[in-house]
């Protein structure tokens, strides 16, 4: 082993050390930083350069969208906006076959346009959806599995934190990425709904009490729908405000994150009057912790990426990918497999910072559309959120549903199969992603 390591370049040693630290359960951010610092020492660069690289890595205007989108999602969860949304969609589509399963899927897709973070979505809307589905006759494991898979689409449905990072790394228009992700996100939601007949509840439907009782229960459907829409109107307007402002050119995606935060404060504090000083403090603390976790990974990933560039691992590994086959579809399948396997062991942000510098040159060489490829990467990483052993949505869902992660993983298995089928369709038909982009150009 001691003879082998010197034969490997510092960059390859860094990658091996990174995976070793992960296996030793060192937090991802510190595994990135420690392995990168080791490689810099091996190369012979002064470690005083590390501070400048970290600063350059996080001092990007576009990255401001991340903490503000996280804060906006947390505010909308803590002020009761999520509960009002679920009540509206329960009235709207709860009577369809599948009942609360359909409601849960629709709410997950809608909440993805608010949160932008899979784990945050599970925490915000998971308890209410799981309780409602269980009372509707679904098993708790299947209910938790649906929430896992549906909330994972938060990194696909715009505005997505993952798409923001991809746009920054790949230097692609974030607005175009947001537009391109709309139809694939909805399509992935349809694949989940297609699973519901196979896990449909066999017990008789019971009265739903997961939410506070409807003040208009027992009234005609039209009346209930109108009143529930009125109660949830300002929450339902959130995606229209965020995405409408971006697509109309009123503000940029980064500015939209701040607009979303201010909007959530106004709705929770002045319209619904559910925002208190205590809940505001708790929400700010929660959002700050989540943002710090993400940005710490971004900061240390800057060191990791610098070593990859200096050691020319991009050229070495991308050439290896191109040498696998002359068939672009084979190369695409290999890249997708790499992303899926990486997603089984690492979070989405880490996977992007490690793999994108290598696969983006391949994408450009083969002439693939970077917007379509970005959406494809996000769908891959969304699936990674529900695959053991590190699928973080599984852990959050196990916590909120109070069942073992093994049971949650089994409950999520039908949705995992459906999303893999959806991934194959989106890869085979780029027009699904590019239709709206081309129409709006």
C-alpha positions as CSV (number, residue, x, y, z in Angstrom):
1,X,0.0,0.0,0.0
2,X,2.8,2.4,0.9
3,X,4.4,1.7,-2.5
4,X,1.1,2.2,-4.3
5,X,0.2,5.6,-2.9
6,X,3.3,7.5,-4.2
7,X,2.5,6.1,-7.7
8,X,-0.9,7.7,-7.5
9,X,-1.1,11.5,-8.1
10,X,-2.2,13.8,-5.2
11,X,-5.5,14.3,-6.9
12,X,-6.3,10.5,-7.0
13,X,-5.1,10.2,-3.4
14,X,-7.4,13.0,-2.4
15,X,-10.4,11.2,-3.9
16,X,-9.5,7.9,-2.2
17,X,-8.9,9.7,1.1
18,X,-12.3,11.4,0.8
19,X,-14.2,8.1,0.4
20,X,-12.1,6.6,3.3
21,X,-13.2,9.5,5.6
22,X,-16.8,9.0,4.5
23,X,-16.6,5.3,5.4
24,X,-15.2,6.4,8.8
25,X,-18.4,8.6,9.2
26,X,-16.6,11.9,9.1
27,X,-19.1,14.6,8.1
28,X,-19.1,15.3,4.3
29,X,-18.0,18.9,4.6
30,X,-14.9,18.0,6.7
31,X,-14.1,15.0,4.6
32,X,-14.0,17.3,1.6
33,X,-11.8,19.8,3.4
34,X,-9.4,17.4,5.0
35,X,-8.8,15.4,1.8
36,X,-8.3,18.6,-0.2
37,X,-5.9,20.0,2.3
38,X,-3.9,16.8,2.2
39,X,-3.7,17.0,-1.6
40,X,-2.6,20.6,-1.4
41,X,0.2,19.7,1.0
42,X,1.2,16.8,-1.3
43,X,1.3,19.2,-4.3
44,X,3.5,21.6,-2.3
45,X,1.2,24.7,-2.2
46,X,1.1,26.7,0.9
47,X,-2.0,26.1,3.0
48,X,-2.5,29.9,3.3
49,X,-4.0,29.6,-0.2
50,X,-6.9,27.6,1.3
51,X,-8.5,30.7,2.8
52,X,-8.6,32.6,-0.5
53,X,-10.1,29.5,-2.3
54,X,-12.8,29.1,0.3
55,X,-13.7,32.7,0.1
56,X,-13.8,32.6,-3.7
57,X,-16.0,29.5,-3.5
58,X,-18.7,31.0,-1.4
59,X,-18.5,34.7,-2.5
60,X,-20.8,34.2,-5.5
61,X,-23.9,36.4,-5.9
62,X,-26.0,33.5,-7.2
63,X,-25.4,31.5,-4.0
64,X,-27.3,34.0,-1.9
65,X,-30.5,32.3,-3.2
66,X,-29.8,29.2,-1.1
67,X,-30.2,30.6,2.4
68,X,-33.1,32.8,1.5
69,X,-35.0,29.9,-0.3
70,X,-34.4,27.8,2.8
71,X,-35.7,30.5,5.1
72,X,-38.8,31.1,2.9
73,X,-39.7,27.4,3.0
74,X,-39.2,27.2,6.8
75,X,-41.4,30.3,7.3
76,X,-44.2,28.9,5.2
77,X,-44.1,25.7,7.2
78,X,-44.1,27.3,10.6
79,X,-46.9,29.8,9.8
80,X,-49.5,27.3,8.9
81,X,-49.3,27.9,5.1
82,X,-48.6,24.2,4.6
83,X,-51.6,23.1,6.5
84,X,-53.9,25.4,4.6
85,X,-52.5,24.1,1.3
86,X,-53.0,20.5,2.3
87,X,-56.6,21.2,3.3
88,X,-57.3,22.9,-0.1
89,X,-55.9,20.0,-2.1
90,X,-57.7,17.5,0.1
91,X,-61.0,19.1,-0.8
92,X,-59.9,19.5,-4.5
93,X,-58.6,16.0,-5.3
94,X,-59.1,14.0,-2.1
95,X,-62.2,12.3,-3.6
96,X,-60.3,10.8,-6.5
97,X,-59.2,7.1,-6.4
98,X,-56.2,7.0,-4.1
99,X,-57.6,9.7,-1.9
100,X,-54.9,11.1,0.4
101,X,-52.2,9.5,-1.8
102,X,-53.1,11.8,-4.7
103,X,-53.3,14.7,-2.2
104,X,-49.9,13.9,-0.8
105,X,-48.3,13.7,-4.3
106,X,-49.9,17.0,-5.4
107,X,-48.9,18.8,-2.2
108,X,-45.3,17.5,-2.4
109,X,-45.1,18.9,-6.0
110,X,-46.6,22.2,-4.9
111,X,-44.4,22.5,-1.9
112,X,-41.4,21.8,-4.0
113,X,-42.1,25.2,-5.6
114,X,-41.9,26.8,-2.2
115,X,-39.1,24.9,-0.4
116,X,-36.5,23.9,-2.9
117,X,-35.1,21.4,-0.4
118,X,-36.1,17.7,-0.1
119,X,-35.4,17.1,3.6
120,X,-37.0,20.4,4.5
121,X,-40.1,19.4,2.6
122,X,-40.3,16.1,4.4
123,X,-40.0,17.9,7.8
124,X,-42.6,20.6,6.9
125,X,-45.4,18.6,5.3
126,X,-44.5,15.0,6.1
127,X,-46.3,14.6,9.5
128,X,-49.7,15.9,8.1
129,X,-49.6,13.9,4.9
130,X,-48.4,10.7,6.6
131,X,-51.2,11.0,9.3
132,X,-53.8,11.7,6.7
133,X,-52.8,8.8,4.4
134,X,-52.7,6.4,7.4
135,X,-56.2,7.4,8.4
136,X,-57.2,6.9,4.7
137,X,-56.1,3.3,5.0
138,X,-52.6,3.4,3.6
139,X,-49.8,1.7,5.6
140,X,-47.6,4.1,7.5
141,X,-44.6,2.8,5.6
142,X,-46.1,3.5,2.2
143,X,-47.2,6.9,3.4
144,X,-43.7,7.8,4.6
145,X,-42.3,6.4,1.3
146,X,-44.6,8.6,-0.8
147,X,-43.5,11.7,1.2
148,X,-39.9,10.7,0.7
149,X,-40.2,10.4,-3.0
150,X,-42.5,13.4,-3.5
151,X,-40.4,15.7,-1.3
152,X,-37.3,14.6,-3.2
153,X,-38.8,16.3,-6.3
154,X,-38.2,19.6,-4.5
155,X,-34.8,19.7,-6.0
156,X,-36.3,19.3,-9.5
157,X,-39.4,21.5,-9.2
158,X,-38.3,25.2,-9.5
159,X,-37.1,27.1,-7.6
160,X,-34.6,24.4,-6.8
161,X,-31.5,24.9,-4.7
162,X,-29.9,22.1,-6.7
163,X,-30.6,23.9,-10.0
164,X,-29.1,27.1,-8.6
165,X,-25.9,25.2,-7.8
166,X,-25.8,23.5,-11.2
167,X,-26.3,26.8,-12.9
168,X,-23.4,28.3,-10.9
169,X,-21.0,25.3,-11.6
170,X,-22.0,24.8,-15.2
171,X,-22.4,28.5,-16.0
172,X,-25.9,28.0,-17.4
173,X,-28.9,30.3,-17.1
174,X,-30.7,29.5,-13.8
175,X,-33.9,31.0,-15.3
176,X,-33.8,28.6,-18.2
177,X,-33.1,25.7,-15.9
178,X,-36.1,26.6,-13.8
179,X,-38.3,26.7,-16.9
180,X,-36.9,23.4,-18.2
181,X,-37.6,21.6,-14.9
182,X,-41.4,22.3,-14.8
183,X,-42.6,19.6,-17.2
184,X,-40.1,16.9,-16.0
185,X,-41.1,17.6,-12.4
186,X,-44.8,17.2,-13.2
187,X,-44.1,14.1,-15.2
188,X,-42.2,12.5,-12.2
189,X,-45.2,13.3,-10.1
190,X,-47.5,11.5,-12.5
191,X,-45.3,8.4,-12.3
192,X,-45.8,8.4,-8.5
193,X,-49.6,8.7,-8.9
194,X,-49.4,5.7,-11.3
195,X,-48.1,3.6,-8.4
196,X,-51.0,4.4,-6.0
197,X,-53.4,1.7,-7.4
198,X,-50.8,-1.0,-6.5
199,X,-50.6,0.2,-2.9
200,X,-54.2,1.4,-2.6
201,X,-55.7,1.0,0.9
202,X,-57.6,-2.1,1.5
203,X,-59.2,-0.9,4.8
204,X,-62.4,1.2,4.6
205,X,-61.8,4.9,4.4
206,X,-62.1,6.7,7.8
207,X,-62.8,10.3,8.6
208,X,-59.6,12.3,8.1
209,X,-58.4,14.2,11.2
210,X,-54.8,14.8,10.4
211,X,-55.6,18.5,10.1
212,X,-57.7,20.7,12.3
213,X,-61.4,20.1,11.5
214,X,-62.8,22.0,8.5
215,X,-65.1,24.8,9.6
216,X,-67.1,24.1,6.4
217,X,-67.3,20.3,6.6
218,X,-70.6,18.8,5.5
219,X,-71.3,21.6,3.0
220,X,-71.6,21.1,-0.8
221,X,-68.4,20.4,-2.7
222,X,-68.4,23.7,-4.5
223,X,-68.8,25.7,-1.3
224,X,-66.1,23.7,0.5
225,X,-63.7,24.1,-2.5
226,X,-64.4,27.9,-2.7
227,X,-63.9,28.4,1.1
228,X,-60.8,26.3,1.3
229,X,-59.3,28.1,-1.7
230,X,-60.0,31.4,-0.1
231,X,-58.3,30.3,3.2
232,X,-55.2,29.1,1.3
233,X,-55.1,31.7,-1.4
234,X,-52.1,33.6,-0.3
235,X,-50.1,30.4,0.2
236,X,-51.2,29.1,-3.2
237,X,-50.0,32.3,-4.8
238,X,-46.4,31.7,-3.6
239,X,-45.2,29.8,-6.7
240,X,-46.9,32.4,-8.9
241,X,-45.1,35.2,-7.2
242,X,-41.7,33.5,-7.3
243,X,-41.8,31.9,-10.7
244,X,-43.9,34.6,-12.3
245,X,-41.4,37.3,-11.2
246,X,-38.5,35.3,-12.6
247,X,-40.0,34.4,-15.9
248,X,-41.4,37.9,-16.5
249,X,-38.0,39.4,-15.9
250,X,-39.1,41.4,-12.9
251,X,-36.4,40.0,-10.7
252,X,-33.6,37.4,-11.0
253,X,-33.7,33.9,-9.4
254,X,-31.4,35.2,-6.6
255,X,-33.6,38.2,-6.0
256,X,-36.6,35.9,-6.1
257,X,-35.3,34.1,-3.0
258,X,-35.4,37.4,-1.0
259,X,-38.8,38.2,-2.4
260,X,-40.1,34.8,-1.3
261,X,-38.8,35.4,2.2
262,X,-40.4,38.8,2.5
263,X,-43.6,37.4,1.0
264,X,-43.7,34.6,3.6
265,X,-43.1,37.2,6.4
266,X,-46.0,39.3,5.1
267,X,-48.4,36.4,4.7
268,X,-47.6,34.8,8.1
269,X,-47.4,38.1,10.0
270,X,-50.0,40.3,8.5
271,X,-52.5,38.1,6.7
272,X,-52.7,34.8,8.6
273,X,-51.4,36.4,11.8
274,X,-49.8,33.1,12.8
275,X,-46.2,34.4,13.0
276,X,-45.1,35.1,16.6
277,X,-41.7,36.4,17.8
278,X,-41.0,32.9,19.3
279,X,-41.8,31.1,16.1
280,X,-39.8,33.6,14.1
281,X,-36.8,33.0,16.3
282,X,-37.1,29.2,16.0
283,X,-37.6,29.4,12.2
284,X,-34.5,31.7,11.8
285,X,-32.4,29.3,13.9
286,X,-33.6,26.3,11.9
287,X,-33.0,28.0,8.6
288,X,-29.6,29.3,9.7
289,X,-28.5,25.7,10.7
290,X,-29.7,24.3,7.4
291,X,-28.0,27.1,5.4
292,X,-24.7,26.7,7.3
293,X,-24.7,23.0,6.5
294,X,-25.1,23.6,2.8
295,X,-22.6,26.5,2.6
296,X,-20.0,24.6,4.6
297,X,-20.1,21.9,1.9
298,X,-19.9,24.6,-0.8
299,X,-16.9,26.2,0.9
300,X,-14.8,23.1,1.3
301,X,-15.9,21.8,-2.2
302,X,-14.0,24.9,-3.6
303,X,-10.8,23.4,-2.2
304,X,-11.7,20.0,-3.6
305,X,-12.5,21.4,-7.0
306,X,-9.3,23.4,-7.1
307,X,-7.2,20.3,-6.7
308,X,-9.2,18.5,-9.3
309,X,-8.4,21.3,-11.7
310,X,-4.7,21.6,-10.9
311,X,-4.2,17.8,-11.1
312,X,-6.2,17.7,-14.4
313,X,-8.5,14.9,-13.0
314,X,-11.2,16.4,-15.2
315,X,-9.2,15.7,-18.4
316,X,-8.1,12.3,-17.2
317,X,-11.5,11.0,-16.0
318,X,-13.6,12.6,-18.8
319,X,-11.3,11.1,-21.4
320,X,-11.8,7.7,-19.7
321,X,-15.6,8.2,-20.0
322,X,-15.4,9.1,-23.6
323,X,-13.2,6.1,-24.2
324,X,-15.9,3.7,-22.9
325,X,-17.8,3.7,-26.1
326,X,-18.5,5.7,-29.3
327,X,-22.2,5.5,-28.6
328,X,-23.4,8.7,-26.8
329,X,-26.3,6.8,-25.3
330,X,-23.9,4.3,-23.7
331,X,-21.9,7.1,-22.2
332,X,-25.0,8.8,-21.0
333,X,-26.2,5.6,-19.3
334,X,-22.8,5.3,-17.6
335,X,-22.9,8.8,-16.3
336,X,-26.5,8.3,-15.0
337,X,-25.4,5.1,-13.3
338,X,-22.4,6.9,-11.7
339,X,-24.7,9.7,-10.4
340,X,-27.2,7.1,-9.1
341,X,-24.6,5.2,-7.2
342,X,-23.0,8.4,-5.9
343,X,-26.4,9.5,-4.7
344,X,-26.7,6.3,-2.6
345,X,-23.7,7.4,-0.5
346,X,-23.5,11.2,-0.7
347,X,-25.9,14.1,-0.6
348,X,-26.9,15.9,-3.8
349,X,-24.7,18.9,-3.3
350,X,-21.5,16.9,-2.7
351,X,-22.3,14.7,-5.7
352,X,-22.6,17.8,-7.9
353,X,-19.3,19.3,-6.8
354,X,-17.4,16.1,-7.3
355,X,-18.9,14.7,-10.5
356,X,-19.9,17.8,-12.5
357,X,-16.3,19.0,-13.2
358,X,-15.7,15.6,-14.8
359,X,-19.0,15.0,-16.7
360,X,-19.5,18.6,-18.0
361,X,-16.6,18.4,-20.4
362,X,-18.1,15.1,-21.7
363,X,-21.5,16.9,-22.1
364,X,-19.9,19.7,-24.1
365,X,-17.8,17.3,-26.3
366,X,-20.9,15.3,-27.2
367,X,-22.9,18.4,-27.9
368,X,-25.6,17.7,-25.3
369,X,-27.9,20.6,-24.3
370,X,-26.6,21.8,-20.9
371,X,-30.1,22.8,-19.8
372,X,-31.5,19.3,-20.5
373,X,-28.5,17.7,-18.9
374,X,-29.0,19.8,-15.8
375,X,-32.6,18.7,-15.4
376,X,-31.4,15.1,-15.9
377,X,-28.8,15.5,-13.2
378,X,-31.4,16.8,-10.8
379,X,-33.8,13.9,-11.4
380,X,-30.9,11.5,-10.7
381,X,-30.0,13.3,-7.5
382,X,-33.6,13.4,-6.4
383,X,-33.7,9.6,-6.7
384,X,-30.5,9.6,-4.6
385,X,-32.5,11.2,-1.7
386,X,-34.6,8.1,-1.3
387,X,-31.9,5.4,-1.9
388,X,-30.2,3.7,1.1
389,X,-27.8,3.8,2.7
390,X,-27.5,7.6,2.9
391,X,-30.8,8.8,1.3
392,X,-31.4,11.7,3.7
393,X,-35.1,11.9,3.0
394,X,-35.4,8.3,4.4
395,X,-33.9,9.4,7.7
396,X,-36.1,12.5,8.0
397,X,-39.2,10.5,7.2
398,X,-38.3,7.8,9.7
399,X,-38.0,10.5,12.3
400,X,-41.4,12.2,11.6
401,X,-43.2,8.9,11.1
402,X,-41.6,7.2,14.1
403,X,-40.9,3.9,12.2
404,X,-37.6,2.3,11.3
405,X,-35.6,3.5,8.3
406,X,-35.8,-0.1,6.9
407,X,-39.6,0.1,6.9
408,X,-39.5,3.5,5.2
409,X,-37.2,2.2,2.6
410,X,-39.5,-0.7,1.8
411,X,-42.4,1.7,1.6
412,X,-40.5,3.9,-0.8
413,X,-39.5,1.0,-3.1
414,X,-42.5,1.2,-5.4
415,X,-42.0,4.9,-5.9
416,X,-38.2,4.4,-6.4
417,X,-39.1,2.0,-9.3
418,X,-41.5,4.5,-10.8
419,X,-39.0,7.4,-10.6
420,X,-36.3,5.3,-12.2
421,X,-38.8,4.7,-15.1
422,X,-39.5,8.4,-15.3
423,X,-35.7,9.1,-15.4
424,X,-35.4,6.8,-18.4
425,X,-38.2,8.6,-20.2
426,X,-36.7,12.1,-19.5
427,X,-33.3,10.9,-20.7
428,X,-34.8,9.4,-23.9
429,X,-37.0,12.4,-24.8
430,X,-35.1,15.7,-24.2
431,X,-38.1,17.6,-25.6
432,X,-39.9,17.1,-22.3
433,X,-37.3,19.3,-20.7
434,X,-36.7,21.7,-23.6
435,X,-40.3,22.3,-24.8
436,X,-41.1,25.3,-22.6
437,X,-37.6,26.8,-23.0
438,X,-37.8,26.7,-26.7
439,X,-41.4,28.1,-26.7
440,X,-40.4,31.0,-24.5
441,X,-37.3,31.9,-26.4
